Amino acid sequence: GGFCFGRKQVAIPRSAKPLLAAWALNNYWETNFRSSQPGTVELRYAFGTHGAFEAYETAQTASHVVNPPRVHPAMRCAERSHASLVQVSGPGVATVSVKPADDGQGIVVRLVNLGRDQAQAELTIPGRALAGAWVCSTQEENRTPLAVQGSTARCPLQPRRLTTVRLK
Protein backbone atom coordinates (compact mmCIF):
# COMPACT_ATOMS: atom_id res chain seq x y z
CA GLY A 1 0.00 0.00 0.00
CA GLY A 2 2.96 2.37 -0.17
CA PHE A 3 4.92 4.03 2.60
CA CYS A 4 2.53 4.97 5.40
CA PHE A 5 5.00 5.89 8.16
CA GLY A 6 3.33 7.96 10.85
CA ARG A 7 -0.17 7.77 9.40
CA LYS A 8 -2.94 5.99 11.26
CA GLN A 9 -4.69 3.41 9.09
CA VAL A 10 -8.06 1.93 9.92
CA ALA A 11 -7.66 -0.70 7.18
CA ILE A 12 -4.87 -1.92 4.91
CA PRO A 13 -5.67 -1.44 1.21
CA ARG A 14 -5.23 -4.56 -0.96
CA SER A 15 -3.99 -3.38 -4.37
CA ALA A 16 -3.35 -5.59 -7.41
CA LYS A 17 0.44 -5.07 -7.19
CA PRO A 18 1.34 -4.76 -3.51
CA LEU A 19 4.78 -3.65 -2.35
CA LEU A 20 6.60 -5.42 0.44
CA ALA A 21 9.57 -3.46 1.76
CA ALA A 22 11.86 -4.45 4.62
CA TRP A 23 12.86 -1.73 7.04
CA ALA A 24 15.63 -3.65 8.73
CA LEU A 25 17.58 -0.75 10.25
CA ASN A 26 16.01 2.37 11.67
CA ASN A 27 18.19 5.44 11.88
CA TYR A 28 15.29 7.86 11.97
CA TRP A 29 16.52 10.75 14.14
CA GLU A 30 19.71 8.65 14.53
CA THR A 31 18.26 7.02 17.63
CA ASN A 32 18.92 3.32 16.98
CA PHE A 33 21.76 3.06 14.48
CA ARG A 34 24.41 5.30 12.99
CA SER A 35 23.63 6.83 9.61
CA SER A 36 26.46 4.81 8.08
CA GLN A 37 27.17 1.24 9.18
CA PRO A 38 30.71 -0.10 8.68
CA GLY A 39 31.17 -3.60 7.30
CA THR A 40 28.64 -6.06 6.00
CA VAL A 41 25.15 -6.37 7.49
CA GLU A 42 23.66 -9.82 6.97
CA LEU A 43 19.87 -10.12 7.03
CA ARG A 44 17.77 -13.27 6.71
CA TYR A 45 14.06 -13.32 5.91
CA ALA A 46 11.57 -16.15 5.77
CA PHE A 47 7.91 -16.30 4.89
CA GLY A 48 5.49 -18.96 6.00
CA THR A 49 1.80 -19.59 6.16
CA HIS A 50 -0.06 -20.54 9.30
CA GLY A 51 -3.44 -20.69 10.89
CA ALA A 52 -4.09 -19.35 14.37
CA PHE A 53 -0.97 -18.06 16.12
CA GLU A 54 0.85 -20.68 18.21
CA ALA A 55 3.92 -19.35 20.04
CA TYR A 56 5.72 -22.71 20.18
CA GLU A 57 5.31 -23.43 16.45
CA THR A 58 6.46 -19.89 15.60
CA ALA A 59 9.53 -20.25 17.84
CA GLN A 60 10.43 -23.60 16.24
CA THR A 61 10.11 -22.15 12.72
CA ALA A 62 12.17 -19.10 13.69
CA SER A 63 14.86 -21.32 15.21
CA HIS A 64 15.19 -23.24 11.93
CA VAL A 65 15.50 -19.99 9.97
CA VAL A 66 18.02 -18.40 12.34
CA ASN A 67 20.06 -21.60 12.81
CA PRO A 68 19.95 -23.58 9.57
CA PRO A 69 21.53 -27.04 9.67
CA ARG A 70 25.22 -27.16 8.81
CA VAL A 71 26.14 -30.17 6.77
CA HIS A 72 29.68 -31.43 6.29
CA PRO A 73 30.58 -34.34 4.04
CA ALA A 74 31.86 -37.48 5.74
CA MET A 75 34.44 -39.48 3.89
CA ARG A 76 33.55 -42.81 5.42
CA CYS A 77 30.98 -43.74 8.04
CA ALA A 78 30.70 -47.42 8.87
CA GLU A 79 27.49 -46.83 10.79
CA ARG A 80 25.18 -44.02 11.73
CA SER A 81 25.63 -42.46 15.15
CA HIS A 82 24.29 -39.51 17.07
CA ALA A 83 24.11 -38.31 20.65
CA SER A 84 22.44 -35.59 22.71
CA LEU A 85 23.97 -33.76 25.64
CA VAL A 86 20.56 -32.93 27.12
CA GLN A 87 17.10 -34.04 26.00
CA VAL A 88 14.24 -31.70 26.87
CA SER A 89 10.56 -32.53 26.48
CA GLY A 90 7.25 -31.02 27.51
CA PRO A 91 4.25 -29.41 25.81
CA GLY A 92 5.19 -25.95 24.51
CA VAL A 93 8.67 -26.12 26.09
CA ALA A 94 11.52 -24.64 24.04
CA THR A 95 15.21 -24.80 24.88
CA VAL A 96 16.82 -21.35 24.75
CA SER A 97 20.39 -22.37 25.61
CA VAL A 98 22.55 -25.14 27.06
CA LYS A 99 25.98 -24.33 28.51
CA PRO A 100 28.47 -25.33 31.18
CA ALA A 101 27.73 -23.64 34.51
CA ASP A 102 29.90 -20.57 35.14
CA ASP A 103 31.25 -22.15 38.35
CA GLY A 104 31.99 -25.45 36.59
CA GLN A 105 29.37 -27.31 38.66
CA GLY A 106 27.08 -28.94 36.09
CA ILE A 107 25.16 -27.84 33.03
CA VAL A 108 22.83 -24.83 32.85
CA VAL A 109 19.75 -25.11 30.65
CA ARG A 110 17.52 -22.12 29.95
CA LEU A 111 13.95 -23.01 29.02
CA VAL A 112 10.83 -21.11 28.09
CA ASN A 113 7.25 -22.35 28.24
CA LEU A 114 5.62 -20.82 25.18
CA GLY A 115 2.18 -22.17 26.05
CA ARG A 116 -0.63 -20.41 27.88
CA ASP A 117 -0.72 -22.90 30.78
CA GLN A 118 1.84 -24.26 33.23
CA ALA A 119 3.89 -27.08 31.71
CA GLN A 120 6.04 -29.88 33.09
CA ALA A 121 9.49 -30.09 31.49
CA GLU A 122 11.58 -33.25 31.63
CA LEU A 123 15.34 -32.80 31.28
CA THR A 124 17.41 -35.93 30.69
CA ILE A 125 21.14 -36.46 30.35
CA PRO A 126 21.24 -39.79 28.50
CA GLY A 127 23.39 -42.47 30.10
CA ARG A 128 24.30 -40.45 33.19
CA ALA A 129 22.62 -40.36 36.60
CA LEU A 130 21.95 -36.88 37.97
CA ALA A 131 23.29 -35.97 41.41
CA GLY A 132 20.81 -33.09 41.63
CA ALA A 133 18.89 -30.40 39.75
CA TRP A 134 17.77 -26.90 40.74
CA VAL A 135 15.82 -23.95 39.40
CA CYS A 136 18.40 -21.16 39.45
CA SER A 137 18.49 -17.39 39.38
CA THR A 138 19.70 -15.68 36.21
CA GLN A 139 23.13 -15.56 37.89
CA GLU A 140 23.04 -19.38 38.18
CA GLU A 141 22.53 -19.46 41.96
CA ASN A 142 20.66 -22.62 43.07
CA ARG A 143 17.18 -21.67 44.36
CA THR A 144 14.67 -24.54 44.32
CA PRO A 145 15.63 -28.23 44.23
CA LEU A 146 13.89 -30.31 41.57
CA ALA A 147 12.68 -33.90 41.65
CA VAL A 148 15.32 -36.19 40.12
CA GLN A 149 14.88 -39.81 39.15
CA GLY A 150 17.92 -41.49 37.59
CA SER A 151 19.02 -39.36 34.65
CA THR A 152 15.82 -37.25 34.50
CA ALA A 153 14.79 -34.08 36.33
CA ARG A 154 11.27 -32.65 36.26
CA CYS A 155 10.64 -28.93 36.37
CA PRO A 156 7.32 -27.04 36.40
CA LEU A 157 7.39 -24.05 34.03
CA GLN A 158 5.13 -21.03 34.27
CA PRO A 159 3.64 -19.81 30.97
CA ARG A 160 5.69 -17.36 28.87
CA ARG A 161 8.51 -17.22 31.44
CA LEU A 162 12.22 -17.96 31.07
CA THR A 163 13.48 -20.53 33.60
CA THR A 164 17.11 -21.39 34.35
CA VAL A 165 17.85 -24.97 35.47
CA ARG A 166 21.14 -26.46 36.72
CA LEU A 167 21.74 -30.19 36.17
CA LYS A 168 24.57 -31.80 38.15
N, C-alpha and C positions, 0 to 999 in steps of 0.2 A: 503493500500500500504506500510505499514511499517512505521518506524520512519524517517521522512524526515526533521528534524529540521535544519534550516539554509541553506537548499538546494533549489534553485529556481526550480520550476517545471512548465513546459509549459502546461502539461496535467496531470490529475490524472489517474493512471492506475486502471483498473477495473478487479481485480483478482477474481477467483472462490470463494475463502474464504477470504473475506476482514476482516480487523481488525479495530475495532472502540475502541479507547482508550481515556479516559477523562484525561485531564491535568488540574485538578481543581486548584491546587496551584502551583505557580511558584517561586521556590527559587533559580533559576539559578543566580549565582553570589551573592546570598543572597540579592537581591535588593527589593523584594516584601514581602517575608515572612521569618521568622526564619527557620533554618534548621529543628528544632524540634518544633512542635506545642503542647502546653499543652491542655489537655482536649479533648473533643469529637468535631469533625468537622462534621456537618450534611450537606449533599449535596442532591439535588433533581434534577432529570433529567426527561425530557419528550420529546417524539418524536411525530411528527405530520406531516401529508402530507398537501400540499397546492398547489395552482396554483401560479399565479403571486403574488408577495409580496404586501401585504396591511398592512400598519403600524397599523391601528386600530384593525384589526382582530388579528394580532400577539400580540398586547398589551393585548387584552381581553383573549387570550389563556394563555399568560404568567401570567396574574393576577390569573386565575383559578388554575394554577400549583403552584404558590408561596403562594396563600392564599386559600387552599382547604376549602370547607364548614365544619363547626364544627357542629355536630349533637348531641343533648342531648335528652335523652328520657323524655317525659312528662308523668306524672302519670295520669292526667285527664285533658282533654281540652274539655269544653262544646262546644266551637265553635272556628273556625279558626280566628286568628287575626294577623295582621302585620302592621308595620308603617315605614315610612322613615323620617329621619331628614331633608334631602335635596334631591330633585329630580333634576337630571341634564339631559338635552337632547340636541341633536344637532348632525349633521352629522360629524363623525370622532372625536367627543369630548369625552375624557376620564377624569375621576375624579382621580386625584393623591392623594389628601388628603382632609379631612374635620376635622376641629378642632375648639375649642373655640378661639376667638381672644386673643392674649397675654394681651391686656389691658382690657379684659372682656367686650368689646363693640361689641357684635355680634359673628357671625360665619365666619371663614375664609375657603374658598374653593380654592384649587389649581387645575387648569384645564390645559390640554394640547390638542391642536388641532393636531391630528395625520394625518390629510389630507394634500393635496397639495395646497388647496385653503382656503381663509378666510372662517370661519364658524361662525354661530350665535348660541351661547349657551343660553339656557333658564334654569335658576336656580329657583326652587320653594320650598318654605317651606310650606308644606301642612297645611291648616287650620290656617295660621297665616299671617296677613298682614305685609308687609315689610315697615319699616320707611325709608329705604334708602339702596343703594348698590353702591359700588365703586370698580374700579380696583385699586389695591394697589401695593406698592413696595414690595420687598421681606421681608422688615422689617415691613410689615403690616401698612404702612402709606397710608391714603386715597389719591389717585391721581386724578382719573377721575370719576365723578358721572355717574351712569348707569340709563337707563330708567327702572322705576319700575311701575308695574300695579298690584295692589292687592298684591298677595303673590308671584308674579313672577318678576324676573329681567332678562333683556336681555343684553348679553355681546358679542361684536364682538371679535373673536379670530384669531390671525394671525397664519398661518400654522407653524407647528413644533415648537411652542413657548409656554413655561410655562407662565400661567397667574394666578395671585393671586386676588381673589375677596372677598370683605367683604360684608356680608349680615347683616342688622341690623333691 
